[in-house]
Amino acid sequence: MYWIKIIEYLNRFLSSNKIDVPAKIVITNDPDHGKLDDYKKVFSLLDRLNIKITTSVFCKIENDHSDLSRHCYKNETHSLEDPAYKEFMQELYEDGHEIAFHGYSQISNTRERFLEGLEIFKSTFGDYPYTYIEHGGNPKKHSIGMCKKETLAIEGLNPKSEYYIWDIIKEKLNCIWAWHDLLDDDYHVKQGEDYFYKYDSMLCFKRYRMNYINFLLHRTKAKSGTFLGYTHFGYDGYQKTNRYNLENWIGDSLRNAEISLLNLIENNYHFVTLRGLAESLRMRKIK
């Protein structure tokens, strides 16, 4: 009888002192179509709201007359070869944002170019990137001309190809997004560890499109879950509706993005970078 009372007391104590663990959100931004003037406005907003994100960069923008070079091109997409953009990215890095690697350039890059890009990144930010986010089309949905040859779905895993980069990835990087691993049509609330998996000892992650937050917001909060999404700060082609507030960041749309971010803050979401999430979960590649 005595032990029963102790157990009842402990249950009441633990219930009354339950820690309210905030839900987490990770915003990853791909640099396609991203320009400095637009980025300054977006990151000014994020700074005011004390939100840190993971944003990826190209080292250069090239023109080989391919579909990829027509998709993103000079002056329409900025890269580290643009001095003012490079300086701004360095400032973001110093301010606590994570800068991820999106490739040497927007077109297909040989392993030599991929390595050169990593060295450019290191000379710019002081270290190799923690995160690599692939660029290019999905070979299951897009023409082959829109697909980068060094991606893991094409030639990146083929040791006989000049576009083979898997050994480089395993040596110099920590976490990757590849194979267009999007959680389309998945409406299940996730915990942080649910986004990560290992492939050949390498830490990989999945992500949602940002507009899925609208379907998962309240259930994720209730379960102290995590939402890991991606967007393009430079893309302005989505419908101008509430569902796509966090997919449209240019011009007047930025105000609607702000409203949605404030809503996330009010709903007790805690913003972290992709690296911050992985390290908090002690996720790492297998040495």
N, C-alpha and C positions, 0 to 999 in steps of 0.2 A: 504493500500500500504506500509505504514511504517513497519507494522508487518511482511509482506511478505519478505521485505529486511532483517529484523533481522533474520528470520528463515533461509533464504538462506545463510546468513553469518555464522550462527551457524553450518549449515550442512557442509559448506566448512571448517570451523575450526576443527570440529570433524573428518572429513575425513583426513585432513592433519596431525592430531595429534593422529591417531589411534595407540593404543599400540600393538606392535607385541608380542603376547603371545606365548611363545615357546610350542611346542608339548612336551608331557611327555612320558617317558618310565619307566616301572617298570620291573626289572628282578628278578624273584624268582627262587631259585635253590633248588632242592630236593637232599638230601645227598646220595642217592643210589649209590653205587660203588665209592663214593668219598674218596680219600686218601690224606693224608697231603701233600706229596711232590707235587702232581698235584695241590692241592688247593693253595699252596704257589705261584706257578707260575701264576695261574689265578688271584689271588688277588693282586699280584705285578703289573700285567697289569692294573687291575681296579684302583689301587692306582695311577699309573702314569697318568691315564686319568681322575682322580678325579670322579670316578663313585662309588656310593653307591648302594648296592643291599639288597635284603632280602634272606638270606640263612638259611635253616632249619637244625636241628640236631637230631640225635638219642642220647639217653642217654647211651644205651648199644647195643651190637650186641649179639644175643643169638642163640643157636642151639637146636631146638626141632625136627630136621629131617623133618620138613615140607617143602613144596615148597617155602614158604617165606624165610626160613633160608638157602635155597639153592640159592635163588635169590640174596640175600646180605649176606655176611658171614665175619667172622673175618679176618682181614688183607686185605680183598678186599674192605670193607667199614669201615671207621673209625667212632668212636663215642666219646662221652664225657668221656668214661672210659679209653681212650687212653690219657695219661697225656700231651704229646706234642700237640696233636690235641685240647684238651680242652684249653690249654694255648693259642693256636693260635686263637680259637674261641673267647676267652675273649679279645684278642687284637683287633680282628675285631669289636667286640661290642664297645669297647672303641673308636675305630676309626670312628664310625658312621654308620656301617652296622647294619641292623636289623637281629637279630637271632630269627628264628621262631622255634616252637616245631613240630617235626615230629613223636612224640610218644616215649614211654619208650624204645621200641626196634622195630626191623623190623618184628617181629612175632606178633601173636595175643596176646594182653595184657588185663588182667582183669582190672576192675575198680581200684583195689588196686594198681596194677602195674602202671596204668595210673597216679594215684595220686602220687605215688612214683617218677615217672618221672618228674612231675611238680615241686616237691620239690627239686629234683636234679638240675633241670633247675634254680630254684630260688636261690639255694645255689651257683650256678656257676656264674650267671649274676646279682644277687641282686634283682630280681623281677620275677614274673611270666611272661611268654611270652605274648606279645600282640597278636601274630598270631599263629594259629595252622593250619598246612597243613597235611591232612590225607595221610597215606601211604597205599599201597596195591593195589591189582587188582580191576578192575571194574567187579562186578558180572554179568553184562550184556555181558561181552566179555571174561572174564577169568574164569579158573576153580575155584571152591570154595576154593581150597587149596591155591590159590594165593591171597585170599581176607582176610583182617584182620577182626576179629569178632567184634572189638569195633568200626569199622567204622559205620557211620550213616545209610548206606545202608544195613547193616547186623544186628547187635545186639545193636549198640550204643544208639538207641532210645527206647529200650525195658526195662522198669523198672524191669521186672522180670528176666532179664538176669544178669549173673555175669560180662558181658561185657558192661553193661549199664554205659555210661559216660556223657549223655546229661546234667544232673544236674551239674556235675563238670565243663563242658565246659561253661555253663551259669554263673557259680559263679566266675571262675578264669580267663577266657580268654575274649578277646575282639572281635576277628575277625577270621573266619575259612574258609578254603576251603574244601569242602566235596562233596560227590555224584559224584565224577569225573566230576565236572562242568567245562568242557572244551568247548571253543567256536570253535569247529571244523566246517569247511565249512561255517563260518560266515565271510563275507568279508565287513561288514559295519563298517565305521569309528565310533569309540566310544569316548565319553567324559568320564572323570574320574568316574562320578557318575553312568554311565551305567554298570559298573562292579560289583556294590554292590547291595545287596538286604537283606531283613530281613526275618528270619525264627524263629518263636516263640520268638521274641524280640532280637534274636542274629544276629549280622552283619556277612554276608557271602559274598564271592566274587567269581567271575568267572575269568578264565584266558585263554589265547591262548597258544598254543605251540609256541616257539620262532621263528620257521621258517616262521610263518605267517606274520612277520614284512615285509618280502619281497613283499608281495602283498598289504600291507597297508601303506607303508612308506610315499610316497609322498602325498597321499590323507589325511593321518592323520596330516601331517605337514601343509597342506593347510588349514585345518579346526581347527588348534590348538588343536588337539585331544590328546588322551592318548592310549598307547599300553601297556597292562599288560600281560607279557608272562612268561613262565617257561621253565627251561632247567635242565639238569643234568651235572654239571661240570665233573663228574666222568664217564660218559657213552661215549663210543667210537664206537657205532654201527651204527651211521647214515652214509648215503652216503657222500662221500667227494666232495660235489658240493657246489657252492655259496649259494644255497638255505639253506643249513644246516650249514653255517658258525657259527651261534650262537647256534648250537646244538653239535658241536665238539670242545672241549677245550683242548684236550690232545696232547702232543708232537708237531709235526709240524703243527697241525691244529690250534694251538693257534695263530699263525701269521695271519691266515685267519679270525679268530674271531676278532683280533685287527683291521684288515682292515674294517670289518663290523661295529665295534664300532666307529671307526673314521668317517665312513660315516654317522652314526647316529648323531654324534656331529656336523659334517659339515652341516647336514640338520636341525640344530637348535633344536635337541631333548634335553630335560632337564631330567636327571636321578634322580629318587626319589625311596625311599623304599616303600613297601606296606603300612607300618604304616604311613609314611610321606604323602602318597597320601590320605589315609583315613582321617587323622587328618586335612589336608588342606581343605578337603571337609566337615569337621565337621561331618563326618560319625561316628556313635557309636552305640553300642547296646542299647536297651531300658532297663533302670534300672527297 
